[in-house]
């Protein structure tokens, strides 16, 4: 079953209000953790991950197996104090 999943990082606007460095650190952690977590997921040519700004789009052909990877992204980011809305 094909799927498209969209999520965005919560609170990035507030982070910019605290300062550009704070926002940069949050975005850097978001990108690094997401890339590391979804690296194996992207080995399948049917899957794709796109990131821009504070947004994440995941596409693939097996929504059931992708749930594990998506849940792992959420939990790994949560451990770093970052929340995704998706």
C-alpha positions in Angstrom: 0.0 0.0 0.0 1.6 3.3 -1.1 1.7 6.1 1.4 2.9 9.7 2.0 3.7 10.9 5.5 4.2 14.5 6.4 5.4 16.0 9.7 6.9 19.2 10.8 9.0 20.2 13.8 7.0 21.9 16.6 8.3 25.1 18.2 10.8 26.2 15.6 9.3 29.6 15.3 9.6 30.0 19.1 13.2 28.8 18.9 14.0 31.6 16.4 12.5 34.1 18.9 15.0 32.9 21.4 17.8 33.4 18.9 19.2 32.1 15.6 21.7 29.8 17.4 18.9 28.0 19.3 16.9 27.5 16.1 20.0 26.2 14.3 20.8 23.7 17.1 17.2 22.4 17.0 17.2 22.1 13.2 20.6 20.5 13.2 19.5 17.9 15.7 16.3 17.3 13.7 18.2 16.7 10.4 20.9 14.6 11.9 18.6 12.3 13.9 16.2 11.9 11.0 19.0 11.1 8.5 20.6 8.5 10.8 17.3 6.9 11.7 16.0 6.6 8.2 19.2 5.7 6.5 18.3 2.0 6.1 14.8 2.9 5.1 16.1 4.8 2.1 18.1 1.7 0.9 14.8 0.6 -0.7 14.4 2.5 -4.0 10.6 2.5 -3.5 11.1 4.7 -0.5 12.0 8.4 -0.3 12.6 10.9 2.4 12.6 14.7 1.7 13.4 17.3 4.2 13.1 21.1 3.9 13.1 23.7 6.5 11.4 22.1 9.5 9.4 19.6 7.4 9.7 15.9 6.7 8.0 14.0 3.9 8.3 10.2 3.7 7.0 8.2 0.8 7.0 4.5 0.1 5.1 1.5 -1.0 4.7 -0.4 2.3 2.9 1.7 4.9 2.9 -1.1 7.5 6.6 -1.7 7.6 7.3 2.1 7.5 5.3 2.6 10.7 8.2 1.2 12.6 10.7 3.6 11.1 8.4 6.6 11.5 7.7 5.7 15.2 11.5 5.4 15.7 12.0 8.9 14.3 9.4 10.3 16.6 10.8 8.5 19.7 14.5 9.4 18.9 13.5 13.0 18.4 11.4 13.0 21.6 14.5 11.8 23.6 16.2 15.0 22.3 13.3 17.2 23.4 12.1 17.7 19.8 8.4 17.1 18.9 7.0 16.3 15.5 3.5 17.0 14.4 2.4 14.6 11.6 
